[in-house]
């Protein structure tokens, strides 16, 4: 209202040519210009103030792939840390569902439940020691994580200033974020034998729980998920994106391989012939490689895994804000300008 009145006075002065002293005229123009300069702030698109608070919550679903980083399988070389030992042929499916809550405009807390499959097989590599070891595994994995996200860019529709009938500078439709946090996961390694998968953890294939052997490992562990993601706005409430997650764990037994070979005869006596065979199904191409005390895995390099998922995000709008009915009406009348 103040803006309209100021414009009317200015137009009147110009059209009528009212005689005003030059100094007073300049001062009057400055006052009017200041009034015109401040009033449009309320007309600019409110997404840049508190608009983000109307959709602080989101539901996300994802579908993609998972891959294992550990002792079994890998490239045609001696095992390497991080992603340099990735075996693409062992890529398996993964799905997820999550809830996101924005604590600030570009920061959020996210809880996610992810299911994936991890696998590795020594017969897929031509590296001689791994191939001779001849071990394999597969495991379902369930991960529940709590991470904190930092959004460098947030995806938006329309233009920076959403004025009706005016096309201006386009808003960014692509969002970029990184995340990290803590989680817990469940796994249960199995080995394929004659077309049937056999649970490995109860067998203690490295002498777990036996005299001179390591402690039995737990199939529920703590992890640290971290990664990066991209998002693109599809509509006012829907966004799509791609997310890569690397998960560091504190166990080396996701594939049931970590330390050294336990005495095979003792293992057969205590746990049975099945445990003894799955502990050492070696091809006997390298003499002495699978003797008692020889290296079976690398307990200094803990297991990890990857998720790569395409995701869809749905904003949960909340119109009841502290600004009252006027603010709610303003949001409902929002018109996105392309």
Beta strands, then each sheet from edge to edge (+ up, - down):
strand 1: 57-69
strand 2: 92-104
strand 3: 107-121
strand 4: 136-153
strand 5: 174-187
strand 6: 190-193
strand 7: 196-199
strand 8: 220-233
strand 9: 238-249
strand 10: 304-316
sheet 1: 1+ 2- 3+ 4- 5+ 8- 9+ 10- 1+
sheet 2: 6+ 7-
end
